[in-house]
Amino acid sequence: MSDQSPQDPVVAKLLAAASISDAERFGDANGSSPDYTAWDAASATRAIDDLFVAARRYRTSKEFESLITFVRRFRKYAPFNAMLLHVQMPGASFVATASRWLSQYGRQVQVTGRPLVILQPQGPVMFVFDVNDTVPTDEAVEIPSEVLHPFETRRGVVGGALPQTIANAVRDGVKVHLSKEGSQSAGSIRMAESGRFMEFVTRLRPERVSVMVPVRYELVLNSSLSPEAQYATLVHELAHLYCGHLGSPGKKFWPSRRGLDHVIREFEAEAASHLVCQRLDIDSPSDQYMAGYLKSEERLPEISLELVMKVAGDIERMGRERLPLRGI
């Protein structure tokens, strides 16, 4: 069991906002999922905001290292959700909804089990439980290897994530160039001159559909690097963009945060790149930068931790699937 109290004030607020029973929260005996459609979204949002405030406690290198290690382990969840889990239960090893524990693993959530809140698509939130808050039933199956060996590493290969990310970047007006650069230059991103357009494919089947998108940014990758090194550089430069360091084309894109201190800009981009690559088990230059900083015992720069986690999750998604134009 967790060493933290099950009466977490944030979760208590969410339960009050939802006004649901234990049976609804944990799922019924048949493993059916609880219904969250009647939730008061405004109340849930205020409770989630409390988690954001709690996340700001990660201000020393040691605390940040603990968070990064935790988020890297929870590969099946978006980085932002993994951060929310760490805020609530730093010792969690594997989490799932009550219905998933029962239907897939034959395990029942204990009555004293502590619900952990994360965001869900078309949300606002969902409850998950750590394996230590479950007990096996007669139909229990073997616990997944990721529970027993959460820190086991794999040899990462970028695969299709590199071309897919480049293709998705086009929707935001990012034109990626491969250029033979010197050994000390991995890549860069800058504002582009206006007046040029490029094609963004919005659909391939049943017929190919595309739109013309203005070129807003030029991103250069060193063609001499390996695909994995190119991907790490691409993630770093896109993190600069999506963290708002170059401004923003408009409200439907990302927040504009121009004028930040250079140290903050670089730390946010390095942290996002480090996180994305670590979750793919890909070595990146960010690893050395972060390792040196985390060993220094210094206080973190005044970064936006929430934004770093969100950007890392967005870039991960860019490498997995074809994304639509923003605002559609």
N, C-alpha and C positions, 0 to 999 in steps of 0.2 A: 504493500500500500504506500501511497505517497506520504511524505513527511509534512505535507501541507494540509491545512484544514479543508474539509469538503465544503464548508460554508464560505467560499470565496465571495467577497462583496460584489464583484462584477457579475459573476454567474447568478448570484442571488437577485440582482437587479433584472437580469435577463429572464429569470424564471418568473419574477413578479410581473414583468412586462408581458410575458407570454400567457400568464395565467393558465398553465397546463399542469396536469397531475403527473405523479411519478410514472403511472402506466403509460401516459402519452409521451413522457420524456424518454423512458427507457425502451419503448416499443412493447407490443403485447406478446403473449406467449407464442404466437405464430410468427413472430419476427417481423411484423409489419412496421413500417416506418412511421414516426410521429408526424402529425400534420402541423406545419408552422405557418400556414396561410393566414391564420387569424391574428398573427402577431401585430403589436403596435410598433410599426417600423421606427417611429420617432424615438420611442423609449429604448428600443434595441440599439439604435444608433448612438444614443447618449451613453449607454453602457459600454459599447465598443470604444467610444472615445476615452473612457476611463482606462481601458487597456493601453491605448496609445500613450496616455500620460505615464502609465507604469513602464512602458517600453523605454522612456527617456532616461531610465535609471542606468542604462548601459553607457556610462560616460568614462570608464577606465578601460585600459587595454585588456586587462584580465577579464572583465565582464563581457567585453565585446568578443573576445576570443571564445568564451564559453557559448555565446549566442551563435557565432558563425559555425562552430563545430556542431552544435545542435541542429541548425537549419540544414547543414550539409547532409546530415543523417536522414532527415525526413524528406527523401526525394519524391515521395508520392504526393506530397502536399506543396502548394505554392509557397515560396519563401515567406510571403507575408503571413500566411496562416501558420507556418512553422514558428515564426516569431511570436505570434499570439499564444501558441502552445507553450513556448519557453517561458513567457511572462507568467503563465498560470501554473506550470508544473515543469521546472527545469529537469527533473529526473525522469520524465516520460520516455518510454522506449519504443512503443508502437501503439497507435491509436486507431480506433474505428468507431462507427456508430453502433448503437446497441443492436440494431437489426442485422448489421453486417457481422458482428461478432457471433451472433446466433446462427445465421444462415450459412456463413462461409467457414467458420471455425468451430461451431458447436460449443460456444462459450456464452455464459449468461453474465450480464452485468450485475454485480452485487448491489443490494439495496443501499449500501453505504458508499457505493461508487461515486466518485467525484466527476461531475460533468465538466468538460472543457469546451469552451465556445470558440468556433472559428467561422469565418465567412463562407457562404455558399452561393453558387450562381443563382441569380434571381432571388436571393436571400430573403431576410437579411442574414440569418445565422443558422448554424446547426450545432448539435452537441455530439461530442465524441468522448470515448473513454479509453484510458490506458489499459494495457494488458494486465497490469497488477490489480486492476479493479474488476477483473472478471474471474469466473470459476468455470471449470469444464463441466459439461453435461455428459450424458451417456453417449452422445454422438460426437464428442469432441474429436478434432483432427489435430495433426501435428502443427505446432506453432511454426509460422513462417521463419525462414532463415534470417530475414532482416531483423527479426525480434531477438534471436539468439546471438547474432553476430552483427550488430548495427554499425560497427566501425570497419567492417571488412571492405577492403578497397578492390577496385577493378581497374583494368588498364583501359583508359578511355580513348575512344576514337570518335572524332567529330561526325563522321558520316555525312548524312544529308542535311544536318543542321546548318552548315555553312551556306550552301546555295539557297536553302529555304529562307534563312534570315535575310540574306541579301535581297531576295525577291520580295519579301514583305517590307523591307525598308523603303522600297520604291513608293509605297502608298503614302509615305510621309515626305516624299520629295528628296530622298537620299540617293544620290547616284554614287555607286561604289566603283572605284577604279583599281585595277591591279597594276602596279608599277614596280620596276626593279629599283629598289632603294638601297642605300648603304646599310651596313650591318648594325648601325646604331639607330636606325629609323624603322620602326615597326608599322606606323601608320599615323593618320591625322584626320581631323574633320574640320571643315570651315564653311562659312556661308558662301553660297554660289552667286554668281552674277545672274540677274534676272533675265527673262526673255526666252529661256529654253524649256522644253518639255520632254517627257519620256513616257513610255507606255507602261501602264500597270494592268495586268490581266486579272480581272475580277471573277472570271468563270472559265473553266475549260470544257465542261460538258453540260448539256448535250451539244452545245456549240460554244466556240470561243468568243468571249466578250471582254473588251478592254476599254479603258479610259485613258486620257492623256493627263498627266500630272506635272505641275511645274517643278523644275529642278530647284530645290531650295538649299541643298547642302551637297558638298563634295567630300566624299570619304575615300581616302587613299589607303590601300593595303600593300605591304611589301610582297611582291610576287615570289621573292626568294625564300620566304618562310614556308614551313610545313602547313598543311591545312589546319592542324590544331592550333598552331601559333597565329595563323591568320584569323581563326575564329576568336581566339582570346583577344586579339587586337580589335576586331570588329565589335565585340561586346563592350570593350572599354570605351571606344569612341561613341558607340550608340548610347552608352550610359551617360556620357557627357551631354548628349543631345536630350535624352528623355528626362534627365534630372534638371533640365531647364537652363543649363550653363550657357547655351547659345541663344537664349530667348525662346520664343514660341510663335508659330504662325497664327495661332488663334486659340479661342477658348476650348474648342473640341479636341485639341491636341494634348498638350501637357503644360504645366505651370511655367511661367517665365521667371527665372531666378538669376538673371544677369547681374554681374557686379559682385558675386561672391568672392571671398578670398581664395587665392590660388590653392592653398593647402586644403581647403574644404572641397573645392572642385575635384582635385586629384584624388582625395581620399574617397569621396563618394563613387567616382568612376572605378577606382581600383577595388573598392569593396564589392561593388556589383559584379565586376568581371571575375574577381576571386570566387565569389559565391556561385555564379553560374558555372564556371569551369570546374570547381570542386565537385559540384553535384553531378557532373559528367565524368569525373575523374580525369580531367585534362590538366596537364601542367601548363602554367601560364606565368608570365613575368610578374603578375600581381601577387603570386604566391610569395616570392622573395620580399617584395615591398611590404606585404601585410605581416609576414613572419618577423621581419625586423622591427616593425612598429609594435607588434603585440608583445614582443619581448622587452620593450623599453619601459613598460610600466607607466607610460605617460597617459594623461587624460586625452580622450578623443577630441578632435576638432568638433565644433558645433554643427555637425552634419544632421540632415534629415534622415533618420534611420527608417522611418516609415516609407519614405520615398525610395530609398535604396532598395528596400525589400520589394516594393511594388515594381520598380523598374527591372530588377532581376527576374521577377516572375514574368513580366511582359516579354522580356527578351528571350527567356526560355520558350515561351509559347510561340514566338516568331520562328523558332527553329523546328517546331513540331508540326505546324499546320498552316494552311493558306489563310490569311486574314483578310477581311473586307476593308474597304475604304473607311476611314473614321467618320462617324456620324451616320453610318448606314445601318 
